[in-house]
Amino acid sequence: MGVFKTVKISWKEYIWIIAGTIIAAASIDVFLVPHKIAPGGVTGIATVIYYLSGSRLPVGLIMLLFNIPLFVLGIKFIGKKFVIRTLFATIFMSVAIDTMKPFTVYFVDKYFSKLENMPASPDLLLYSIFGGVFMGTGLGLVFKSGATTGGTDLAARIVNHFIPAFTMGQVLLFIDMCVVIFAAIVFNSFLLALYSIVTLFISSKVIDAILEGVNFAKALFIISDESETIAKRIMTDLDRGVTALKGKGMFTGQDKQVLFCVVHRSQMPQLKKIVKEVDKRAFIVLADIREVLGEGFKINE
């Protein structure tokens, strides 16, 4: 049974990789490349080369050619297990970008370009925003499945392997900014560079939301002399568990009970009301929680 379960999970992950690459490819074809928005990485480099070649070299093919030497180095210095899944995602995304282009062009021409009251010039801010949203969604699904789409992610891992003093985040930021500057010079447009940065920023935030979850819950630390009463009210009125932690007031030297609990955001007003009714002098610390696993929240399967 264990073998079949492993295969099932593996297929599930590859399905998410395929879905993610298709979404990211559609974002590149619809929102980014047609408007010269180059949000860093291999995608940005491929966009610039695509226009330098007079649109003769397909964007997906350019991305694949750039990734080949990175994969050779990656297999040698990082390991085959990570690279194999990433290789699948990269090839599939490159193929999806080039094969989907005729369909996306037809879709845009039919449903966007001929709309009444359409402005003569495209709203690049909207394209950069939605390009970042869909790009981040697609890449987030790929990353969550344990793969990447190659490119600067793989390059950053390789650089970090040789120069540990630089973190992957620092390397990625440096490479992406270099690509954005390069695109601004080639396209002779500082404005396009700013739109590219908007896309890059939004996509990174969407990726974080998918990987880490969105802020849907609150964690609370409550310090009060009426901790027993407050805990009972929370468990009874809100049906939420409460944990008592041992604490000590360093100023008074007295032992304290620190209550810890996690609630949905919608329950916050009621919880504050409970604490205020029991002890107006209670000390409350709130913190945003990105993901909660366990009874009453998301179940970790």
N, C-alpha and C positions, 0 to 999 in steps of 0.2 A: 504493500500500500504506500510505503514511504517513497518508492521510486515514482509511482504514478502521480503522487501529490507534487513531487518536485517538477515533473514534466508539465503538470497543469499550471503551476505557478509560472514556469518559464514561458509557456505559451501566452499566459495572461500578460506578462511583462512585455513580450514582443508585440502583442496587439496594441498595448498602450504606446509603445515606441512608434508603431506605424501610424496610429492616430495623431500622435504629437508631431511627427515629421510632416504629415499631410497639412496640418493646421499651420505649421511654421512656413511650409512651402507656399501655401496660399497667401499668407501674409506678405511674403517676399514678392510674389508675382503681382498681387493686387495693389498693395499699399506702398512698397518701398522702391523696388527697382524702377517702375515706370516714372517715378518722380525724383529719381536720383538721391534718395535718402539712403545713406550708407552708415548704418549704426555700428561701426567697428567690426572687428573680427574678419574672418574669411568672407563672410557675406558682403561686408563693405568693400573689401578688396576686389571681389568678383564683380560687384556693381560698377566700380570704377573702370576695370578692365573691359567689361561689357560695352561701355560707351566709348572707350578708347579704340576698341576694335570695330567701331561702327555698327554695333549690335550683331556682329557676325558670330562671335563666340558665345555659346549658351552659358548662362550664369551657373547652372548646375554643374556643367562640365568643368568650368573654371574652378569651382569650389572643390570638386573631386581631385583635380590635378594638384591643387595646393595641399590637399590633405594626404596624398600618397607618401611624400617624404616624412611627414609627421607621424604617420602610422608605422613606418619602418623604424623610426627612432623610438616610438612608443612601445612597440613589441619588445625591443631590445632592453629598454631601461625601466619600463613600468610593469610589464607583464602581459601575457596573452589573454588572461581571463577578462580583464577590463577592456582591452582593445578590441576583442572579437565582437562584443556587443555594440561597441561604439562604431566599429567598421560597418556593421549592418545598418545602424541608424544613419550614418553618413552617406552610404551608397544609396539607401532608399530615399533620403531627402534630396540628394542631387538629381536622382531620376525623377522624383515627384515634381521638382521645380521646373524641369525642362518639359516633361510630358503634360503637366497641367497648364502650362503657359497658354496654349491656344484656347483652352476652355475658359480660363480666367479672363483673357483678353476679350473673348466673345461676351462673357457675362458683364464685364465692365462697360463695353460699348453699348450693350442692349439695355442695361438697367440703370446705368449711371450717367453716361455721356449725353444721352438724349432727353434727360429730364427737363421739364419746363422750368424756367427761371433759374437754370443752372448758371453760375458765374462763369465768365469767360476764362478765368484762370483758376486752377484747382486750389482748394483750401489745404495747403500743405500741413498746417497744424493738425487738422483732423486726420489726415493720412498718417502723420507721424505718431499721433496718439493711438489710433486703432491698429496701426502697424505694430506698435510696441505691445499692445494688449494681446493681439493674436500671436505674435512672435513669442512673447513670454509664456502664453498658455501652452503653445506647442512644445517649446523647449522645456518647460516645467514638467510636462508629462514624460518627456524623454529622460530627463534627469532623475525623476522619481522612480523610473524603471531601472535605474542603475547603469545608464549609458549617457553618452554625450554625442553631439553631432560633429566631433572632431574640432578642427579649427583652432582657435586661440585657447580653448579649454585644454586641449591636448598639448599645445605649445607651452602653456603655463605650467603644466605638470612636468614637462621635460626641463624647462628652465629652472623650476624649483628643485628638481632632482640634482642639477649641477650646481646651482647657487641657492642653498637653503636659506641664506640671509634674506632673500626676497620671498614674501608670501605669494601664494597663487593669486590672491586678490590684487596685490600690488602689480604683479606681472600683467594680469588681465587688463587692469585699468591703463597701464602704460601702453600696451599694444593697441587697445581700442582707441585711445586718444590719438595715437600716431596715425591710425587708419582714418579717423575723422578729419584730422588736419590734412592728410594726403588727399582725401576726397575734396576738401574745401579748396585746395590749391588747383586740382585738376578741373573741377567744375567752376572755378573762379567765383565762388559764392560762399561768403561767410554765413549767410542766412541758412543755407542748406546744412552747414555744419551744426548750427544751433538746433535745427529740426532733428538731425541725426542724434544729437545728445539727448533730446527729449525722448526719442524712441528707445534709446539705450537705457535711459533711466527708468522709463515705464516698464519695459520688458524685464529689467532686473527685479523690480518690485513685484511684478506678477509672478515671476519665478519663485521668489521668496514666499509669496502667499500660498502657492501650490505645494512647495516643499515643506513649509513649516506650519501651514494652516493660517487662517485669518483670526483676528482678535474677536472671538465670540464669547469669551468667558473672563471672569475677574477672580483674582486670588486676593484674599483679605487676611491681614494680621490684625487682631483686635486685642488690645491690652486694657483690662478693666478689673476693678475690684469685685465686679458682679459677673465674672466670667461664667460661673455655673449657670446662672439664670439666663444669660445671653445665649449660651450654647443650647440650652433646652428649648428656648424660643425658636432658634434657627432650625433645629432638628424637627420641631413640631410644626411650625408655621410654613417653613420653606421646604421641608423634606430634604434637607441637605446635611451631609455628614460634617462633623466638626472634630478637629484634633486639638488636644490641649498640649502645648509645649511648655517645658519648664524654662522659666526666665528669672532674671534678677535685676531689679532696678539698681543701677550702679550709684545713683545719687543718694537714694534712701537706704540702700542695702537690704531691701525687703525682697523676698521671693514673690514672683508673679507667675500667673498662668497666662500664656500667650495663645489665643485661639487662632487656628488656621482653618480656612474653609475656601472652597471654590464654588462659585455660583454663576448662573447665566446672567448676562448683562440686564435682561429684563427683570431680574429679581433684585437688582441693586437698590432701587428706591425703597422697597419693602424691608430689605435688610437694614438699611440706614435708619429707617423708622423704628425698627425693633431695638437697635442699639441705643438710639436716642431716648426711647421710652424707658429703658432699663437703667442706663447710666449716661447722663449728658456729658460727663467728663471723660468718657472712654476715648482711647487713642486708636485710630483706624488707619491702616496703611493699605492702599489699593495697588494692584499690579495687573497689567494686561497679560493674558495667557493666550498663546497662539494655538495650542492644541492640548486637549485633555482626554486621556484614555482611562476608561473605567466605568463603573456602574453609574448610570444617570447621565453619562456623556457618551462620547464615541467609544465603541468597543474595539479593542485591538485584536484583530483576527489573526 
